C-alpha cells in the first residue's frame, strides 16, 4: 500500500512553459539523498522530484485529488507524526488504515522527502495488531544521538499509543535502519495505563538543559508531563489542566524566540482541542510560558488558536537540525491534518478517505497587539511549484465585481491579494468568490468594520449537504486592517492556497490562518472579487499556478 503517486498515472502535458531557472531550482531541491536500506546494508535512494513543474491534471486523477497536498493512494489517513531528519532526508509518518471502512485500527505509514514538498512512499513502517497490544496510534519518533536507550547511536525511537479493548498504553518501537523498519521493545508497554479513559498521544522532546527526555501526554482535560533518562522508564512530574476545551489530544512542547530575540526565548505548549464553547470548531490551542524541567507555567491563562478554520487538527511542529541555533529558535515547521471529526468519515472522496495534510508552514513567535503570537507562513520550499504569475493592480471593487481577473488554469494555484478600504470607499465587506462548474464553492472575505477575515463554504456537490452546519458555517479570524486613517479603514493582505479540495488562507502575513476542505464541482475554475455593497479597492491581485507535487 502506497501513497497516491502521480507518477503512476501516465504522461502529463504541461499547459505552461517553464523557465529554465525554475527547473534548475527544482532539480537542486530534488537532489538524491542516500541512506541505509531496511536491512542496514544496501543504500536506498529517495525519488527525485520531477525534472520540471507540470501544471496539467494528471491522467486518471479523481475529482477531489489534491495536486500538491499529501494523501494516501487509497483508504484512510489521519494524524501526522512529527518528522525527523537523517542524512539529509526527512522521514514522516501518518496514521493509516488499509482496512477502511470495514476494518478498524491504524498503523504508521512512512514517506520521505528532501524538500518537504515532494514525497516518496516507503510503505507501512509499523504494522497494527502484531504484538498483542492493539493498533498503532499517535506518538512521536526521535533520533537517539547519544544512545540513551541502548539500541545504538542514532537509533530511531518511536513511542506511541497502542489501544486494545479500549485500554490505551504507551509502547516503544526502535529502528536501526534510519526509520524504514521498526522492532517492538520486548518489555512493552513502557507505560501501562493507570486506569485512565483518555491516556494517549505521547509527544517526546529532548530537554538538553536538564539532560532528560520529556513526554507530554494527553489525559482528558489535562496534559501530563513525564521525564526519562532512557526513553524506557518514565516518571510523572506534573500536569497542566484546562477546562472548556473538551478532550485534549496531540500535545506539543517546544521553544521559540519572540521576535527572533534570544533574550525572549519562550516555551509553547499546544494541544488539539474543541472550541465549541467559543463559537469555533476543533483546532489547535496553545499557551506561551516557561518550562523548568518539571512544570509548564503559562504566561497567560488564556489560550490562543493556531488556525481559525474548520480543518486544521492534530498538528505537529519541528525544527531543522542543520540550522544554527539562532535560526532554529526563530522559526520551525508545522503541518496539520486537514479534516474535522464532525464529518471526517463522510467526505465525498471516492478513492481515498480521511482528508489530507496541510502544506508545510513555517511558524514563529511575533508580538501581535502586545502578545506573543504564533504567526504562520507557507514554506518557502513551495516556490518550486510556482509557474508564471499574472498580476493586476488598482481595480475598483463593487458588488458587481472588479472587472476581468486572471482565470485559473486548473484547481491548484496561489493568490496574493491586497484589499483596501480607503477614505473614499464605503464597502464594509470585500470578497473573493471561488467557483467551479458554474457554482461557487467557497468565499474568502474581509469585514473591514469588524476587522475579521473569513471563509464560508457551499455544499454544491452531492453528499456535502449532509456534512451539516460545521461545514457551512462562516469561520472568521480577527486581524485589523493596516495603515488606515480611521478605524475600519486600511489594507488587508490575503494569501490563499487553493487545491482541488482545500483552501488555506494566510491573513496579514500569517497573523491569522484559516484552513478548510472544499468540494467544487467539476469544470472550469473561476475567481471573482466583489463587495457585499458599496466600493473598495483591489490594490493588487496576483495569480500563480501551482504544479503537481508527485
N, C-alpha and C positions, 0 to 999 in steps of 0.2 A: 504494500500500500504506500503510495507516494503522494506528495502534494501535487496539485494540478500543475502540470508542466506545459507551458505554451509551445515548447519545442516538439511536443508530441502531436501537435495539431496540424502539421503540414506547413508549406511555404506561405509567407505573408508578403503582400506587395505594399510598399510604402506609398503614401499619397503626398509626401512632402520631401523635398530634397534636404539632406542633412549636411551641414557644413563639415568639412574635413576636420576642423579643430575639435568639434564636438565628438566625432568618432574617436579622435585620439584620446580625449579625456576619458571616454568610456573604456577604451582599451586599457589605459593605465589602471582605472578603478577595478577592472576585471582581471588583474594580474593573477596568475595561478599561485596558490599557496599550498605548500606541501606539508603533510603531517603523516603520522604513522597510521597504518590500516588497523582494522579491528583485531587482527592477530598480533599486533605490535611489531610487525615486520615490514611488509611492502608498503611504500608510501602511497597515499591516495591523494588525488587532486580535487580541488574544488572546481566546479564547472565554471569556465569564464563567462562573463556577460556577453550578449550578442555583439557582433562587430560594430553595429550602429543602431540607433534607435529605430523602432518600427512602429508606426502610428496607426496602421490599419487593424481592423478587428480580426483576430486570428480565426482561421477556418475551424468551424466546429464549436466555437465558444458559445456558451448558453447566454440567455438574455441578461442575467444579472452578474455574470462572472466578472470580477474586477480585472483591470488591466495591470495595476501596479500595487495592489494590496494582497497580502498573503492569505491564501485559502487552501484547504486540502483538496485533492483531486475529487474525492467523494466522501460521503459520510460526514461525521460530526467533528467540530473543533470547539474548544473554549479556552480556558485561562492560559495566558502567556506565562512562561517560566523565564526568569531573568537570564539573559545571555552572558557568556564569558568569552574571553579571548585567549587563544593558544596558537602560537606560531603564526600570527597574522590572520587567523581565521576566527570569525565569530561563530559560536555554537549556541543554538537557540532551540528550545523545546516548547511545544504547546500540548495541551491536553487533547486527546484524540480518541474517538470511539469508532472502531471499524465495524462494530456490530449494530450500529444505529440503523433503524429505530427499534428493532426487536430486542437486541441485547443491551445490557446495561454495563456501566463501568468504563473508565478512561485509562489511558496509558500515555507515556511520553513519546511524542513524535519528534524527530530530530531533523533540523535543517541547518545549513551552514551558509555563510556569506563572507565576502571580503569587504563589502561596502555598505551593508545594512539596507541595500536596495534590491539587489538580485540575490535570490535564494536557491539553493540546491537541496533536493530531498536526500535524506540519508536513511530514511526508514524509521521504524519504531526502535527506540533505544532501550526502553524499559517496559516490558510487557506486563499486562494485568493478570491477576489470578494465577501467579506462578509460585508464590511462597506461602500460601495458606493464610495470608493476612488481608486479602482483598485486592481491590484495584489500585491503580497508581494515580494519586490526585496531586493537588498543587503543593509545591515546596520550593526549594531553591538548590542550585548547584554552585559549588565554589571550587577554585583551584587551590589545593593544599600545597603551597610552595615550600613550606617548612616541614612537611611530612608529620604534622601533628597527630594525624590519625593512624599512622603506621602502615599505610598502604603504598608508600613510596612518594618521593618528591614529585610534585606536580600532578599527583593523582587527582582526578575529579571526584569530589564527594557530593552526592545528591542526598538530601534529607527531605522527605515528603510525607504527606498523609496517606496512609492506607486505611480503608474503611471496610469492615467485614461485619455483616449483620447489624449495621447501624452504629458500630463502635469505631471511633476514629483513634488511630495510633500513629506515631511517627516512626518511620523506618529509614535506614541508611542503605544506600547502594553506592558502589565505588567503581570507578573506571580507571584502568591503567593504559588505555589506548586513546587518550585525549577526548573522551566523551562519546565515542562511537558505540561502545557497548558497556554494559554495567553488570556487576555481580551483586547479589544481596549479601549484606553483612550477616554472618552466621548467628549473631545474637539479637537479631531483630525481634520485636521492635526496640529501638533505643530509648523510646519514651512510651510507656504504657499509659492507657487512659485512666485518669484518677476518678472517673465517674461522671465526667462532663458530657453533655449532649453535643456541644459545639467546641471542638478542640482540634484546630486544623490550620493548614496553610503556613508552615514554618518558613520564615524569611531569615536567612543567616548572613551576617556580615562579620568581617574581621575588625575587631576593636583593637587597633595597634597600640593606642595609648595605654591600654590596660592589659595587653598581652593575652587576649582571650577572644573566643568566638562568642557572638551574641545572637540569640534567636528571639524574634518577635513572633508570637503565636496567637492566632485569632481564637478567642474564647468567649463567644457570645457577644455581650456588650462591653467587653474589655479586651485589651491586648496584654497578654502575659509575656514577661521577659525572663529569659533563661541564659545562663552562661556556661561555657565549657572550655576545657583546655585541649580536648582531643576529638571533638565532634561526635563522641560516642556517649559520654556521661554528661548529663545536663542538670544544672541546678537552678531551681526557681529563685528569682531575686526580687521581682516586683510586678506590679500590674498598673495599667493605665485604663481607667474605666470611663465610659461616656454613655449617657442615656439619650434617647431621642433619635438615634441613628440606626435603629434596627440591629440586626445581627452583623457584626463587623467581619470582614473577610480580607484575605490577601494583604496583610500588612507590609509596610516597607519602612526602613530606618536608614537615613543617610545624612551626610553633611554637604553644605554648600556655603560659599562666601556671599554675603549680602552685597549687592552692587559690585561684585568682584573684589571686595576688600577683605584680605585675610584677617584683619583685625576684627571683622564682623562675622567670623565663621560660626555657622548656626546649624543645629540639628533639625531635621524634619522627620516627623512621624506621619505616615499616611496609612489609610485603610479604605477598602471599598465599603460603601455604606449606603443606607437608604435615606433619601432626603425628602420623603413624602410629607413630613411634618412642616417642611419649609416650602411646600409647593413645588418641589423638584421630584425627580425620579431617582433611580440609583446612580451612583457615581463614585468618585474618589475624593474623600475628605482628607484634610491634612492640618497639622499643627506645627508651628515652629517653636523651638525651645532648646533645652540643654539635656544632654545625656552624660551622667557622671560615672558610668561603668556599671551601675545597678538600676538607676531610675531615670525615666524621662520626665522632665518638668516643663510644661508648656509656658511660653511667654505670655500667652493669652488663652483663656479657657475657650474662646470662640474659635471654631474651626473655619477653614476656608475650603473651597472646592477647586479641584484641578481642571475640571471641564464642566460646562453647563448644559451640554447636550444630553440626549437620551441614551446614547450608545458609546460610553467610554467607561469601562469597568475592568477590575482585576489588573490594573496597570502595574508594570514593573519598571524600575529605573536602574541605570548602571552607568559607570564611567569608563573611560578608555585608559587602561593602564600604561599605554605608550606615551601619554602626555605628561609634561612636567606638572608638579603639584598645583601650581597656581592655576593652570588651565583645567585640571581635573576638578578643582574645587569651585571653579567659576561656572561650570555647567555640566550636565550629564544627559544621557539619552533617556527616553521613555517610550513605551509602547503599551497600548491598551487593547482589550477585547471589544470590538465593535458589535455589541448586542445588548439585549436587555432581557432579564429573566421573566419579565411580564409577557413577552411574546417570543422568546428565544427559540422555542421548538415549533413555531407556527409560521416561519418565514416562507415566502413563496418561491424560494430557490429549489430547483428540482434535482440537480446533480450533486449538491452537497448541502450540508446544514450547519448551523452554528454561527453564521455571520462571517466576520473576517477580523484580521488585525488592523489596527490603525497604521498610518505611516509612522515611521520613527521620527520622534520630535526631540529637540534639544530644550531642556528646561533650565532655568536659572532663577535665583532669588533676587528680586528687584524691589526697591522701596516704591510702593504704589500707594499714593494718598496716605503716606506716613506709616505704612505697614509692610514688613517683608512678605512678598507675594511670589508664588511660583508663576513665572512667565514662560510661555511655550512658543517655539518657532519651529517650522518644518526643517528637518535635517537638510543641510546644505548639499549632502550627497545626492539628493533627489534631482539636482540640476542636470545630472547625466541623462535624465529622461526628457529634458525640455527640447522642444522644437522651436521654429522661428516664431517670434511673438508679433502680435498686432496690437497697436495702441491707438486709442482715440482720446482726445482731451477737450476740455472746455465746452461740454454739452449742457444745455438747459434740460432739466428733467421735470416733466409734468405727469399728471395722471394718464395722459395719452402716450407717454413714453419719452425716449431720449434720442429718437432717430435710429438709423441703422447702426448696429453694433456687429463686431466680428461673429460669424456663425461657427459654432464648434464643429470640427470635422468628425468628431465621434463623442463618446461619453466619458472620455478621460482627458482632463485639462485642468489648468490653474488660472484663476482670475486674481489680479491685484487691482483693487478699486479704491479710489478716494472720492467720497461724497462730502458735499459741503452745504450747510445751511448758512448762507451769508446774510448781510444786512438787508438785502432786497428779496430774500427768499421767505416764503411763508408756509412751506410744507412741514408738517410735523413729523412725517414718516417717509423714508425713501426705501425702495425695494429693488432687489434683483430677483427676477422670476425665472425659474428653470423649467424648461419643458422638453417633452419628447413625444413623438407621435401625436402631435396636436393637443397635448394635455399637459398642464402644469403639474409637476410632481413635488416641487419644493419652492419655498420663498425664503431668501436671506435678506433681512432688512435691518433698518436702524431707526429708532424712535428718538428724535432729537430732543423732544420735550422731557422724556424720562431718562435719556442717556443710556438706553438699552439696545444692544444688538439682539437679534432674534432669528430663530429658524422655525418655520412651520412646514409640515409635510402633508401631502394629499394622498388619499387611497384611490389610485387611478388604475390599478391592475387587479384582476380577480384574486380574492383571498385576503388582500391587505385590509379591507374594511373590518375584518374580524379581529384585527390586532388591537382595536379599541382606542380609547382616548389617550393612553400613554403614547401611542404612535402619532395621533393627530394634534395633540395639544401644542400650543406655542411654547417653545423653550427660549428663555432670554437670559442675558448676562449684562451686568452693569459695567459700562466703560464710558465715562463722559466725553463729549466732543472736545477737541483740542483747539486752542488758539482763537476761540470765539470772543467777540466784543461784548457779549452778554450771555447770561445763562440760556442754554438751549440752542446756542449758535456755535459754529466752528466746523471742524472737519472730523471725519472718522475714516480710518483705513481698514479695509476688509481684504484678507487673503483667503481665497476659497479653493480648496482642492476637491474636485469632482471626479468620481469614478463611476462605473456603471451601476453601483448600488450603494454609494455613500457620498456624503458631503461633510467636509471638515472645514470649519471656519475659524480663522485667527483674527482677533479684533485688536486694533491699535497696537500692532507689534506683538501680539500674543498675550496682552494683559488678560484677555479672556479668550476661551475657545469653546466651540460648540460642535460636537461630533454626532452625526446622525446617519443611520441607514436610510436609504431611499430606494424606491422601486418604480422606475419610469416605465412607460410604455415603449415598445419597440418603435423605431422611427427616427427621423431627423431631430437632433438635439438643438435647442434654442436657448438664448439668454436675452431677456429684455430688462430694461431699467424703467422704473416709473415711481410715481408718488401715490400716496393714498388721498391726495388732494393738495392743490397748491403747487408751488415750484421749489426745486432745489437745484444744485449744480453738481454735475458729474465732472469733477476736476480731471480725473484720469481713469481710464478703463483699459487694462492690459490683459489680453488673452494669450495664453501659452499652451499649445497642445502638449500632452504628456504621452510618452511612448509606453509600450507594454514592457513590463519587467519580468521576463521569463525566467 
